[in-house]
Amino acid sequence: MRGLAGPQSLRQLLAAVQSLSSDLDLDNMLQRITQSATDLAEARYGALGVLDPTGTRLARFITVGLNDEQRQAIELAYFYGLTHSQIADFLGEPLGTIKTRIRLGMQKLREAWLAEPAMHPNSDDST
């Protein structure tokens, strides 16, 4: 596993923990956690999904490396179940634009996932 060993990584982790304790805003804290984990893994992209209290739906979807338009389109498609056409109507954007945002955003997330599969929950280290 690259990027997670050594004194520099520990300093980065300590700095992240210290910055988290000084900021009690949940959204800012989750963004910082996601950014710190992405930095420690030396990844260009990262994401964090937070489940709602029932554990059945995402309450928050935090990304690093995706622009707001990509994040929003992916969130509407995959976490709210809207079709590409519904997203285009909802956002007042051309259908092709929505499809491109989702495709590019998912490519980035896939790259992050494949870069370090051992870091993901339920990953199988034997593959």
N, CA, C and O atoms as a Tinker XYZ file with bonds, in Angstrom:
   508  protein
     1  N      0.858000   -1.172000    0.000000    73     2
     2  CA     0.000000    0.000000    0.000000    64     1     3
     3  C      0.899000    1.228000    0.000000    63     2     4     5
     4  O      1.702000    1.417000    0.914000    81     3
     5  N      0.768000    2.046000   -1.005000    73     3     6
     6  CA     1.624000    3.208000   -1.118000    64     5     7
     7  C      1.047000    4.381000   -0.352000    63     6     8     9
     8  O     -0.166000    4.480000   -0.170000    81     7
     9  N      1.916000    5.266000    0.094000    73     7    10
    10  CA     1.474000    6.529000    0.663000    64     9    11
    11  C      1.032000    6.495000    2.106000    63    10    12    13
    12  O      0.712000    7.553000    2.647000    81    11
    13  N      0.992000    5.344000    2.772000    73    11    14
    14  CA     0.455000    5.306000    4.122000    64    13    15
    15  C      1.507000    4.996000    5.181000    63    14    16    17
    16  O      1.162000    4.862000    6.355000    81    15
    17  N      2.765000    4.879000    4.808000    73    15    18
    18  CA     3.796000    4.563000    5.774000    64    17    19
    19  C      4.771000    5.723000    5.870000    63    18    20    21
    20  O      4.914000    6.515000    4.938000    81    19
    21  N      5.438000    5.809000    7.010000    73    19    22
    22  CA     6.491000    6.792000    7.150000    64    21    23
    23  C      6.081000    8.001000    7.954000    63    22    24    25
    24  O      4.894000    8.258000    8.151000    81    23
    25  N      7.079000    8.749000    8.423000    73    23    26
    26  CA     6.824000    9.904000    9.282000    64    25    27
    27  C      6.027000   11.015000    8.602000    63    26    28    29
    28  O      5.222000   11.676000    9.257000    81    27
    29  N      6.234000   11.233000    7.304000    73    27    30
    30  CA     5.496000   12.291000    6.611000    64    29    31
    31  C      3.998000   11.992000    6.619000    63    30    32    33
    32  O      3.184000   12.887000    6.845000    81    31
    33  N      3.643000   10.751000    6.375000    73    31    34
    34  CA     2.224000   10.362000    6.388000    64    33    35
    35  C      1.628000   10.536000    7.767000    63    34    36    37
    36  O      0.487000   10.979000    7.900000    81    35
    37  N      2.387000   10.190000    8.798000    73    35    38
    38  CA     1.892000   10.352000   10.166000    64    37    39
    39  C      1.706000   11.823000   10.507000    63    38    40    41
    40  O      0.752000   12.192000   11.192000    81    39
    41  N      2.621000   12.665000   10.029000    73    39    42
    42  CA     2.460000   14.111000   10.253000    64    41    43
    43  C      1.203000   14.630000    9.550000    63    42    44    45
    44  O      0.469000   15.452000   10.097000    81    43
    45  N      0.966000   14.138000    8.331000    73    43    46
    46  CA    -0.232000   14.559000    7.600000    64    45    47
    47  C     -1.488000   14.118000    8.344000    63    46    48    49
    48  O     -2.448000   14.880000    8.455000    81    47
    49  N     -1.480000   12.894000    8.850000    73    47    50
    50  CA    -2.638000   12.395000    9.591000    64    49    51
    51  C     -2.866000   13.209000   10.854000    63    50    52    53
    52  O     -4.003000   13.565000   11.162000    81    51
    53  N     -1.799000   13.509000   11.589000    73    51    54
    54  CA    -1.925000   14.314000   12.796000    64    53    55
    55  C     -2.459000   15.710000   12.471000    63    54    56    57
    56  O     -3.308000   16.233000   13.192000    81    55
    57  N     -1.971000   16.307000   11.400000    73    55    58
    58  CA    -2.459000   17.630000   10.994000    64    57    59
    59  C     -3.941000   17.573000   10.656000    63    58    60    61
    60  O     -4.691000   18.492000   10.984000    81    59
    61  N     -4.367000   16.492000    9.997000    73    59    62
    62  CA    -5.781000   16.343000    9.650000    64    61    63
    63  C     -6.628000   16.216000   10.912000    63    62    64    65
    64  O     -7.682000   16.844000   11.018000    81    63
    65  N     -6.179000   15.412000   11.862000    73    63    66
    66  CA    -6.923000   15.232000   13.111000    64    65    67
    67  C     -7.012000   16.549000   13.867000    63    66    68    69
    68  O     -8.070000   16.894000   14.393000    81    67
    69  N     -5.906000   17.289000   13.925000    73    67    70
    70  CA    -5.920000   18.575000   14.616000    64    69    71
    71  C     -6.862000   19.561000   13.941000    63    70    72    73
    72  O     -7.583000   20.293000   14.620000    81    71
    73  N     -6.864000   19.586000   12.621000    73    71    74
    74  CA    -7.743000   20.523000   11.926000    64    73    75
    75  C     -9.199000   20.122000   12.105000    63    74    76    77
    76  O    -10.076000   20.984000   12.163000    81    75
    77  N     -9.465000   18.824000   12.194000    73    75    78
    78  CA   -10.844000   18.369000   12.391000    64    77    79
    79  C    -11.367000   18.785000   13.757000    63    78    80    81
    80  O    -12.521000   19.192000   13.887000    81    79
    81  N    -10.527000   18.684000   14.763000    73    79    82
    82  CA   -10.988000   19.006000   16.102000    64    81    83
    83  C    -11.294000   20.490000   16.261000    63    82    84    85
    84  O    -12.041000   20.868000   17.163000    81    83
    85  N    -10.730000   21.339000   15.398000    73    83    86
    86  CA   -10.981000   22.767000   15.514000    64    85    87
    87  C    -12.189000   23.226000   14.695000    63    86    88    89
    88  O    -12.572000   24.395000   14.756000    81    87
    89  N    -12.782000   22.323000   13.940000    73    87    90
    90  CA   -13.905000   22.683000   13.075000    64    89    91
    91  C    -15.052000   21.715000   13.323000    63    90    92    93
    92  O    -14.955000   20.535000   12.988000    81    91
    93  N    -16.130000   22.207000   13.903000    73    91    94
    94  CA   -17.224000   21.332000   14.280000    64    93    95
    95  C    -18.313000   21.211000   13.218000    63    94    96    97
    96  O    -19.290000   20.492000   13.431000    81    95
    97  N    -18.175000   21.887000   12.090000    73    95    98
    98  CA   -19.148000   21.792000   11.016000    64    97    99
    99  C    -18.997000   20.431000   10.333000    63    98   100   101
   100  O    -17.927000   20.120000    9.810000    81    99
   101  N    -20.049000   19.624000   10.334000    73    99   102
   102  CA   -19.971000   18.251000    9.837000    64   101   103
   103  C    -19.558000   18.184000    8.368000    63   102   104   105
   104  O    -18.701000   17.376000    8.012000    81   103
   105  N    -20.142000   19.007000    7.516000    73   103   106
   106  CA   -19.797000   18.958000    6.091000    64   105   107
   107  C    -18.323000   19.302000    5.858000    63   106   108   109
   108  O    -17.652000   18.648000    5.059000    81   107
   109  N    -17.821000   20.319000    6.551000    73   107   110
   110  CA   -16.403000   20.666000    6.427000    64   109   111
   111  C    -15.520000   19.538000    6.951000    63   110   112   113
   112  O    -14.484000   19.228000    6.363000    81   111
   113  N    -15.937000   18.926000    8.065000    73   111   114
   114  CA   -15.168000   17.837000    8.638000    64   113   115
   115  C    -15.105000   16.646000    7.675000    63   114   116   117
   116  O    -14.036000   16.068000    7.480000    81   115
   117  N    -16.232000   16.280000    7.078000    73   115   118
   118  CA   -16.256000   15.160000    6.133000    64   117   119
   119  C    -15.414000   15.457000    4.897000    63   118   120   121
   120  O    -14.734000   14.569000    4.381000    81   119
   121  N    -15.454000   16.697000    4.422000    73   119   122
   122  CA   -14.629000   17.082000    3.279000    64   121   123
   123  C    -13.149000   16.972000    3.628000    63   122   124   125
   124  O    -12.354000   16.500000    2.815000    81   123
   125  N    -12.777000   17.399000    4.817000    73   123   126
   126  CA   -11.381000   17.316000    5.238000    64   125   127
   127  C    -10.929000   15.862000    5.390000    63   126   128   129
   128  O     -9.809000   15.515000    5.016000    81   127
   129  N    -11.794000   15.022000    5.935000    73   127   130
   130  CA   -11.455000   13.598000    6.072000    64   129   131
   131  C    -11.222000   12.993000    4.690000    63   130   132   133
   132  O    -10.245000   12.275000    4.475000    81   131
   133  N    -12.122000   13.286000    3.762000    73   131   134
   134  CA   -12.001000   12.745000    2.409000    64   133   135
   135  C    -10.737000   13.252000    1.735000    63   134   136   137
   136  O    -10.028000   12.481000    1.089000    81   135
   137  N    -10.445000   14.542000    1.879000    73   135   138
   138  CA    -9.237000   15.116000    1.293000    64   137   139
   139  C     -7.991000   14.506000    1.916000    63   138   140   141
   140  O     -7.045000   14.178000    1.201000    81   139
   141  N     -7.972000   14.347000    3.235000    73   139   142
   142  CA    -6.811000   13.772000    3.913000    64   141   143
   143  C     -6.585000   12.329000    3.487000    63   142   144   145
   144  O     -5.447000   11.933000    3.238000    81   143
   145  N     -7.643000   11.543000    3.401000    73   143   146
   146  CA    -7.509000   10.144000    2.972000    64   145   147
   147  C     -7.008000   10.073000    1.534000    63   146   148   149
   148  O     -6.180000    9.223000    1.202000    81   147
   149  N     -7.505000   10.958000    0.686000    73   147   150
   150  CA    -7.063000   10.996000   -0.710000    64   149   151
   151  C     -5.585000   11.364000   -0.785000    63   150   152   153
   152  O     -4.829000   10.761000   -1.547000    81   151
   153  N     -5.179000   12.347000    0.000000    73   151   154
   154  CA    -3.771000   12.756000    0.033000    64   153   155
   155  C     -2.879000   11.634000    0.550000    63   154   156   157
   156  O     -1.825000   11.361000   -0.026000    81   155
   157  N     -3.298000   10.982000    1.637000    73   155   158
   158  CA    -2.498000    9.907000    2.213000    64   157   159
   159  C     -2.347000    8.731000    1.259000    63   158   160   161
   160  O     -1.315000    8.059000    1.255000    81   159
   161  N     -3.364000    8.483000    0.456000    73   159   162
   162  CA    -3.302000    7.395000   -0.523000    64   161   163
   163  C     -2.595000    7.833000   -1.804000    63   162   164   165
   164  O     -2.409000    7.038000   -2.726000    81   163
   165  N     -2.202000    9.108000   -1.849000    73   163   166
   166  CA    -1.563000    9.676000   -3.032000    64   165   167
   167  C     -2.438000    9.496000   -4.273000    63   166   168   169
   168  O     -1.947000    9.201000   -5.363000    81   167
   169  N     -3.739000    9.681000   -4.083000    73   167   170
   170  CA    -4.710000    9.532000   -5.172000    64   169   171
   171  C     -5.106000   10.905000   -5.698000    63   170   172   173
   172  O     -5.004000   11.908000   -4.991000    81   171
   173  N     -5.556000   10.936000   -6.943000    73   171   174
   174  CA    -6.037000   12.194000   -7.526000    64   173   175
   175  C     -7.520000   12.406000   -7.228000    63   174   176   177
   176  O     -7.996000   13.541000   -7.219000    81   175
   177  N     -8.245000   11.322000   -6.987000    73   175   178
   178  CA    -9.681000   11.401000   -6.772000    64   177   179
   179  C    -10.049000   10.545000   -5.568000    63   178   180   181
   180  O     -9.389000    9.552000   -5.262000    81   179
   181  N    -11.117000   10.953000   -4.895000    73   179   182
   182  CA   -11.601000   10.173000   -3.763000    64   181   183
   183  C    -13.057000   10.484000   -3.496000    63   182   184   185
   184  O    -13.590000   11.484000   -3.976000    81   183
   185  N    -13.691000    9.625000   -2.732000    73   183   186
   186  CA   -15.098000    9.833000   -2.387000    64   185   187
   187  C    -15.390000    9.188000   -1.043000    63   186   188   189
   188  O    -14.749000    8.218000   -0.638000    81   187
   189  N    -16.374000    9.755000   -0.368000    73   187   190
   190  CA   -16.841000    9.229000    0.908000    64   189   191
   191  C    -18.363000    9.275000    0.890000    63   190   192   193
   192  O    -18.963000   10.324000    0.654000    81   191
   193  N    -18.964000    8.149000    1.138000    73   191   194
   194  CA   -20.418000    8.082000    1.259000    64   193   195
   195  C    -20.786000    7.874000    2.713000    63   194   196   197
   196  O    -20.217000    7.010000    3.380000    81   195
   197  N    -21.727000    8.654000    3.212000    73   195   198
   198  CA   -22.184000    8.549000    4.589000    64   197   199
   199  C    -23.640000    8.092000    4.564000    63   198   200   201
   200  O    -24.500000    8.746000    3.974000    81   199
   201  N    -23.899000    6.959000    5.213000    73   199   202
   202  CA   -25.248000    6.412000    5.235000    64   201   203
   203  C    -26.147000    7.188000    6.189000    63   202   204   205
   204  O    -25.681000    7.788000    7.158000    81   203
   205  N    -27.439000    7.164000    5.896000    73   203   206
   206  CA   -28.415000    7.775000    6.788000    64   205   207
   207  C    -28.577000    6.866000    8.019000    63   206   208   209
   208  O    -28.015000    5.771000    8.047000    81   207
   209  N    -29.333000    7.303000    9.032000    73   207   210
   210  CA   -29.479000    6.494000   10.247000    64   209   211
   211  C    -30.054000    5.087000   10.012000    63   210   212   213
   212  O    -29.798000    4.176000   10.799000    81   211
   213  N    -30.817000    4.911000    8.949000    73   211   214
   214  CA   -31.370000    3.574000    8.686000    64   213   215
   215  C    -30.341000    2.650000    8.048000    63   214   216   217
   216  O    -30.514000    1.432000    8.034000    81   215
   217  N    -29.271000    3.234000    7.520000    73   215   218
   218  CA   -28.241000    2.448000    6.868000    64   217   219
   219  C    -28.620000    1.951000    5.488000    63   218   220   221
   220  O    -27.970000    1.057000    4.948000    81   219
   221  N    -29.670000    2.525000    4.909000    73   219   222
   222  CA   -30.147000    2.055000    3.613000    64   221   223
   223  C    -29.924000    3.040000    2.471000    63   222   224   225
   224  O    -29.984000    2.657000    1.302000    81   223
   225  N    -29.668000    4.301000    2.798000    73   223   226
   226  CA   -29.467000    5.331000    1.767000    64   225   227
   227  C    -28.308000    6.227000    2.164000    63   226   228   229
   228  O    -27.962000    6.348000    3.339000    81   227
   229  N    -27.721000    6.847000    1.161000    73   227   230
   230  CA   -26.665000    7.806000    1.445000    64   229   231
   231  C    -27.258000    9.124000    1.917000    63   230   232   233
   232  O    -28.183000    9.663000    1.309000    81   231
   233  N    -26.715000    9.622000    3.000000    73   231   234
   234  CA   -27.125000   10.928000    3.495000    64   233   235
   235  C    -26.227000   12.020000    2.920000    63   234   236   237
   236  O    -26.663000   13.149000    2.695000    81   235
   237  N    -24.955000   11.658000    2.685000    73   235   238
   238  CA   -23.997000   12.608000    2.121000    64   237   239
   239  C    -23.064000   11.866000    1.173000    63   238   240   241
   240  O    -22.756000   10.691000    1.373000    81   239
   241  N    -22.618000   12.579000    0.131000    73   239   242
   242  CA   -21.666000   12.046000   -0.835000    64   241   243
   243  C    -20.613000   13.114000   -1.052000    63   242   244   245
   244  O    -20.874000   14.141000   -1.679000    81   243
   245  N    -19.419000   12.866000   -0.528000    73   243   246
   246  CA   -18.344000   13.845000   -0.567000    64   245   247
   247  C    -17.292000   13.356000   -1.559000    63   246   248   249
   248  O    -16.917000   12.184000   -1.538000    81   247
   249  N    -16.816000   14.243000   -2.425000    73   247   250
   250  CA   -15.818000   13.851000   -3.416000    64   249   251
   251  C    -14.618000   14.786000   -3.375000    63   250   252   253
   252  O    -14.701000   15.925000   -2.917000    81   251
   253  N    -13.510000   14.269000   -3.866000    73   251   254
   254  CA   -12.290000   15.045000   -4.067000    64   253   255
   255  C    -11.864000   14.798000   -5.509000    63   254   256   257
   256  O    -11.767000   13.650000   -5.943000    81   255
   257  N    -11.615000   15.861000   -6.240000    73   255   258
   258  CA   -11.134000   15.732000   -7.609000    64   257   259
   259  C    -12.219000   15.795000   -8.674000    63   258   260   261
   260  O    -11.910000   15.931000   -9.858000    81   259
   261  N    -13.471000   15.701000   -8.280000    73   259   262
   262  CA   -14.575000   15.869000   -9.225000    64   261   263
   263  C    -15.062000   17.304000   -9.113000    63   262   264   265
   264  O    -15.044000   17.892000   -8.032000    81   263
   265  N    -15.497000   17.866000  -10.238000    73   263   266
   266  CA   -16.066000   19.203000  -10.119000    64   265   267
   267  C    -17.504000   19.083000   -9.600000    63   266   268   269
   268  O    -18.075000   17.993000   -9.572000    81   267
   269  N    -18.073000   20.209000   -9.194000    73   267   270
   270  CA   -19.413000   20.194000   -8.598000    64   269   271
   271  C    -20.464000   19.632000   -9.548000    63   270   272   273
   272  O    -21.387000   18.939000   -9.120000    81   271
   273  N    -20.322000   19.935000  -10.845000    73   271   274
   274  CA   -21.299000   19.456000  -11.820000    64   273   275
   275  C    -21.256000   17.934000  -11.954000    63   274   276   277
   276  O    -22.299000   17.288000  -12.052000    81   275
   277  N    -20.047000   17.360000  -11.959000    73   275   278
   278  CA   -19.916000   15.902000  -12.036000    64   277   279
   279  C    -20.483000   15.247000  -10.786000    63   278   280   281
   280  O    -21.238000   14.279000  -10.876000    81   279
   281  N    -20.118000   15.777000   -9.614000    73   279   282
   282  CA   -20.609000   15.229000   -8.347000    64   281   283
   283  C    -22.124000   15.271000   -8.290000    63   282   284   285
   284  O    -22.764000   14.292000   -7.906000    81   283
   285  N    -22.697000   16.399000   -8.670000    73   283   286
   286  CA   -24.144000   16.564000   -8.611000    64   285   287
   287  C    -24.855000   15.589000   -9.548000    63   286   288   289
   288  O    -25.846000   14.971000   -9.160000    81   287
   289  N    -24.362000   15.447000  -10.769000    73   287   290
   290  CA   -24.990000   14.530000  -11.730000    64   289   291
   291  C    -24.908000   13.086000  -11.249000    63   290   292   293
   292  O    -25.880000   12.339000  -11.356000    81   291
   293  N    -23.754000   12.692000  -10.722000    73   291   294
   294  CA   -23.595000   11.319000  -10.200000    64   293   295
   295  C    -24.515000   11.101000   -9.009000    63   294   296   297
   296  O    -25.164000   10.061000   -8.907000    81   295
   297  N    -24.572000   12.058000   -8.125000    73   295   298
   298  CA   -25.427000   11.941000   -6.944000    64   297   299
   299  C    -26.895000   11.791000   -7.341000    63   298   300   301
   300  O    -27.601000   10.938000   -6.804000    81   299
   301  N    -27.348000   12.612000   -8.272000    73   299   302
   302  CA   -28.748000   12.533000   -8.705000    64   301   303
   303  C    -29.046000   11.200000   -9.397000    63   302   304   305
   304  O    -30.128000   10.638000   -9.226000    81   303
   305  N    -28.091000   10.699000  -10.172000    73   303   306
   306  CA   -28.316000    9.446000  -10.902000    64   305   307
   307  C    -28.250000    8.228000   -9.991000    63   306   308   309
   308  O    -29.153000    7.393000  -10.005000    81   307
   309  N    -27.198000    8.124000   -9.210000    73   307   310
   310  CA   -26.946000    6.890000   -8.481000    64   309   311
   311  C    -27.511000    6.858000   -7.074000    63   310   312   313
   312  O    -27.750000    5.778000   -6.534000    81   311
   313  N    -27.731000    8.016000   -6.468000    73   311   314
   314  CA   -28.215000    8.017000   -5.101000    64   313   315
   315  C    -29.666000    8.459000   -4.985000    63   314   316   317
   316  O    -30.320000    8.194000   -3.976000    81   315
   317  N    -30.170000    9.132000   -6.014000    73   315   318
   318  CA   -31.577000    9.524000   -6.012000    64   317   319
   319  C    -32.362000    8.821000   -7.102000    63   318   320   321
   320  O    -33.582000    8.971000   -7.178000    81   319
   321  N    -31.687000    8.058000   -7.945000    73   319   322
   322  CA   -32.359000    7.221000   -8.927000    64   321   323
   323  C    -32.954000    7.944000  -10.122000    63   322   324   325
   324  O    -33.800000    7.380000  -10.816000    81   323
   325  N    -32.539000    9.169000  -10.379000    73   323   326
   326  CA   -33.057000    9.878000  -11.542000    64   325   327
   327  C    -32.401000    9.354000  -12.818000    63   326   328   329
   328  O    -31.235000    8.959000  -12.807000    81   327
   329  N    -33.144000    9.352000  -13.898000    73   327   330
   330  CA   -32.583000    8.993000  -15.197000    64   329   331
   331  C    -31.782000   10.175000  -15.722000    63   330   332   333
   332  O    -31.902000   11.291000  -15.216000    81   331
   333  N    -30.970000    9.927000  -16.735000    73   331   334
   334  CA   -30.193000   11.020000  -17.336000    64   333   335
   335  C    -31.119000   12.103000  -17.872000    63   334   336   337
   336  O    -30.829000   13.291000  -17.732000    81   335
   337  N    -32.218000   11.708000  -18.479000    73   335   338
   338  CA   -33.184000   12.687000  -19.005000    64   337   339
   339  C    -33.808000   13.511000  -17.883000    63   338   340   341
   340  O    -33.980000   14.722000  -18.023000    81   339
   341  N    -34.146000   12.863000  -16.776000    73   339   342
   342  CA   -34.711000   13.590000  -15.646000    64   341   343
   343  C    -33.715000   14.586000  -15.067000    63   342   344   345
   344  O    -34.083000   15.698000  -14.687000    81   343
   345  N    -32.452000   14.178000  -15.003000    73   343   346
   346  CA   -31.409000   15.083000  -14.497000    64   345   347
   347  C    -31.265000   16.282000  -15.430000    63   346   348   349
   348  O    -31.168000   17.420000  -14.972000    81   347
   349  N    -31.252000   16.027000  -16.730000    73   347   350
   350  CA   -31.140000   17.113000  -17.707000    64   349   351
   351  C    -32.295000   18.094000  -17.558000    63   350   352   353
   352  O    -32.085000   19.307000  -17.572000    81   351
   353  N    -33.507000   17.582000  -17.415000    73   351   354
   354  CA   -34.677000   18.441000  -17.224000    64   353   355
   355  C    -34.567000   19.229000  -15.920000    63   354   356   357
   356  O    -34.801000   20.437000  -15.888000    81   355
   357  N    -34.208000   18.530000  -14.855000    73   355   358
   358  CA   -34.116000   19.139000  -13.535000    64   357   359
   359  C    -33.084000   20.268000  -13.505000    63   358   360   361
   360  O    -33.324000   21.322000  -12.916000    81   359
   361  N    -31.938000   20.039000  -14.144000    73   359   362
   362  CA   -30.858000   21.037000  -14.130000    64   361   363
   363  C    -30.925000   22.030000  -15.279000    63   362   364   365
   364  O    -30.185000   23.014000  -15.300000    81   363
   365  N    -31.818000   21.773000  -16.244000    73   363   366
   366  CA   -31.931000   22.655000  -17.394000    64   365   367
   367  C    -30.707000   22.599000  -18.294000    63   366   368   369
   368  O    -30.303000   23.608000  -18.873000    81   367
   369  N    -30.122000   21.413000  -18.406000    73   367   370
   370  CA   -28.913000   21.209000  -19.212000    64   369   371
   371  C    -29.218000   20.226000  -20.332000    63   370   372   373
   372  O    -30.148000   19.429000  -20.205000    81   371
   373  N    -28.458000   20.259000  -21.431000    73   371   374
   374  CA   -28.644000   19.277000  -22.496000    64   373   375
   375  C    -28.333000   17.858000  -21.997000    63   374   376   377
   376  O    -27.460000   17.660000  -21.151000    81   375
   377  N    -29.058000   16.890000  -22.534000    73   375   378
   378  CA   -28.870000   15.501000  -22.142000    64   377   379
   379  C    -27.424000   15.055000  -22.349000    63   378   380   381
   380  O    -26.863000   14.375000  -21.490000    81   379
   381  N    -26.817000   15.425000  -23.471000    73   379   382
   382  CA   -25.433000   15.041000  -23.744000    64   381   383
   383  C    -24.463000   15.569000  -22.704000    63   382   384   385
   384  O    -23.486000   14.900000  -22.369000    81   383
   385  N    -24.724000   16.761000  -22.191000    73   383   386
   386  CA   -23.876000   17.358000  -21.151000    64   385   387
   387  C    -23.951000   16.532000  -19.874000    63   386   388   389
   388  O    -22.936000   16.272000  -19.229000    81   387
   389  N    -25.161000   16.125000  -19.517000    73   387   390
   390  CA   -25.352000   15.312000  -18.308000    64   389   391
   391  C    -24.649000   13.969000  -18.459000    63   390   392   393
   392  O    -23.967000   13.518000  -17.538000    81   391
   393  N    -24.808000   13.329000  -19.609000    73   391   394
   394  CA   -24.166000   12.039000  -19.841000    64   393   395
   395  C    -22.645000   12.162000  -19.759000    63   394   396   397
   396  O    -21.977000   11.285000  -19.211000    81   395
   397  N    -22.104000   13.241000  -20.299000    73   395   398
   398  CA   -20.660000   13.459000  -20.257000    64   397   399
   399  C    -20.184000   13.683000  -18.831000    63   398   400   401
   400  O    -19.161000   13.128000  -18.430000    81   399
   401  N    -20.902000   14.479000  -18.064000    73   399   402
   402  CA   -20.519000   14.727000  -16.671000    64   401   403
   403  C    -20.484000   13.431000  -15.872000    63   402   404   405
   404  O    -19.549000   13.180000  -15.111000    81   403
   405  N    -21.514000   12.613000  -16.054000    73   403   406
   406  CA   -21.573000   11.350000  -15.311000    64   405   407
   407  C    -20.444000   10.426000  -15.757000    63   406   408   409
   408  O    -19.776000    9.817000  -14.921000    81   407
   409  N    -20.228000   10.316000  -17.058000    73   407   410
   410  CA   -19.182000    9.423000  -17.567000    64   409   411
   411  C    -17.808000    9.846000  -17.068000    63   410   412   413
   412  O    -17.045000    9.012000  -16.580000    81   411
   413  N    -17.480000   11.139000  -17.185000    73   411   414
   414  CA   -16.167000   11.611000  -16.747000    64   413   415
   415  C    -15.981000   11.466000  -15.233000    63   414   416   417
   416  O    -14.914000   11.070000  -14.764000    81   415
   417  N    -17.023000   11.788000  -14.486000    73   415   418
   418  CA   -16.950000   11.643000  -13.028000    64   417   419
   419  C    -16.778000   10.195000  -12.610000    63   418   420   421
   420  O    -15.983000    9.898000  -11.718000    81   419
   421  N    -17.510000    9.290000  -13.242000    73   419   422
   422  CA   -17.390000    7.867000  -12.906000    64   421   423
   423  C    -16.027000    7.323000  -13.317000    63   422   424   425
   424  O    -15.488000    6.448000  -12.638000    81   423
   425  N    -15.463000    7.815000  -14.405000    73   423   426
   426  CA   -14.107000    7.394000  -14.797000    64   425   427
   427  C    -13.097000    7.795000  -13.723000    63   426   428   429
   428  O    -12.194000    7.026000  -13.395000    81   427
   429  N    -13.255000    8.991000  -13.184000    73   427   430
   430  CA   -12.352000    9.454000  -12.132000    64   429   431
   431  C    -12.492000    8.594000  -10.878000    63   430   432   433
   432  O    -11.494000    8.192000  -10.281000    81   431
   433  N    -13.730000    8.315000  -10.484000    73   431   434
   434  CA   -13.943000    7.491000   -9.293000    64   433   435
   435  C    -13.432000    6.069000   -9.509000    63   434   436   437
   436  O    -12.878000    5.461000   -8.593000    81   435
   437  N    -13.617000    5.545000  -10.705000    73   435   438
   438  CA   -13.120000    4.202000  -11.023000    64   437   439
   439  C    -11.595000    4.177000  -10.931000    63   438   440   441
   440  O    -11.016000    3.221000  -10.416000    81   439
   441  N    -10.952000    5.226000  -11.430000    73   439   442
   442  CA    -9.495000    5.321000  -11.350000    64   441   443
   443  C     -9.035000    5.298000   -9.893000    63   442   444   445
   444  O     -8.063000    4.625000   -9.552000    81   443
   445  N     -9.737000    6.035000   -9.043000    73   443   446
   446  CA    -9.389000    6.061000   -7.621000    64   445   447
   447  C     -9.583000    4.686000   -6.998000    63   446   448   449
   448  O     -8.750000    4.241000   -6.208000    81   447
   449  N    -10.660000    4.016000   -7.342000    73   447   450
   450  CA   -10.959000    2.696000   -6.786000    64   449   451
   451  C     -9.904000    1.679000   -7.211000    63   450   452   453
   452  O     -9.425000    0.899000   -6.388000    81   451
   453  N     -9.548000    1.686000   -8.474000    73   451   454
   454  CA    -8.598000    0.698000   -8.990000    64   453   455
   455  C     -7.168000    0.983000   -8.558000    63   454   456   457
   456  O     -6.331000    0.081000   -8.544000    81   455
   457  N     -6.886000    2.226000   -8.206000    73   455   458
   458  CA    -5.521000    2.595000   -7.823000    64   457   459
   459  C     -5.089000    1.904000   -6.536000    63   458   460   461
   460  O     -3.916000    1.558000   -6.395000    81   459
   461  N     -5.996000    1.698000   -5.604000    73   459   462
   462  CA    -5.642000    1.131000   -4.316000    64   461   463
   463  C     -6.799000    0.303000   -3.773000    63   462   464   465
   464  O     -7.419000    0.695000   -2.784000    81   463
   465  N     -7.108000   -0.848000   -4.404000    73   463   466
   466  CA    -8.271000   -1.633000   -3.995000    64   465   467
   467  C     -8.206000   -2.149000   -2.571000    63   466   468   469
   468  O     -9.255000   -2.356000   -1.960000    81   467
   469  N     -7.030000   -2.366000   -2.016000    73   467   470
   470  CA    -6.920000   -2.897000   -0.661000    64   469   471
   471  C     -7.419000   -1.914000    0.389000    63   470   472   473
   472  O     -7.672000   -2.310000    1.527000    81   471
   473  N     -7.566000   -0.648000    0.034000    73   471   474
   474  CA    -8.013000    0.363000    0.987000    64   473   475
   475  C     -9.529000    0.449000    1.092000    63   474   476   477
   476  O    -10.041000    1.174000    1.945000    81   475
   477  N    -10.250000   -0.263000    0.258000    73   475   478
   478  CA   -11.692000   -0.133000    0.221000    64   477   479
   479  C    -12.365000   -1.213000    1.058000    63   478   480   481
   480  O    -11.891000   -2.348000    1.107000    81   479
   481  N    -13.471000   -0.864000    1.718000    73   479   482
   482  CA   -14.196000   -1.866000    2.483000    64   481   483
   483  C    -14.639000   -3.015000    1.589000    63   482   484   485
   484  O    -14.948000   -2.821000    0.414000    81   483
   485  N    -14.667000   -4.186000    2.150000    73   483   486
   486  CA   -15.128000   -5.390000    1.447000    64   485   487
   487  C    -14.280000   -5.751000    0.244000    63   486   488   489
   488  O    -14.734000   -6.490000   -0.629000    81   487
   489  N    -13.044000   -5.237000    0.180000    73   487   490
   490  CA   -12.185000   -5.587000   -0.945000    64   489   491
   491  C    -11.538000   -6.930000   -0.665000    63   490   492   493
   492  O    -11.306000   -7.302000    0.486000    81   491
   493  N    -11.258000   -7.633000   -1.718000    73   491   494
   494  CA   -10.626000   -8.936000   -1.627000    64   493   495
   495  C     -9.167000   -8.779000   -2.014000    63   494   496   497
   496  O     -8.852000   -8.525000   -3.177000    81   495
   497  N     -8.266000   -8.931000   -1.032000    73   495   498
   498  CA    -6.845000   -8.741000   -1.271000    64   497   499
   499  C     -6.248000   -9.811000   -2.176000    63   498   500   501
   500  O     -5.114000   -9.656000   -2.629000    81   499
   501  N     -6.963000  -10.875000   -2.449000    73   499   502
   502  CA    -6.405000  -11.973000   -3.223000    64   501   503
   503  C     -6.491000  -11.753000   -4.718000    63   502   504   505
   504  O     -5.935000  -12.537000   -5.486000    81   503
   505  N     -7.188000  -10.685000   -5.158000    73   503   506
   506  CA    -7.312000  -10.446000   -6.600000    64   505   507
   507  C     -6.263000   -9.500000   -7.092000    63   506   508
   508  O     -6.222000   -9.189000   -8.282000    81   507
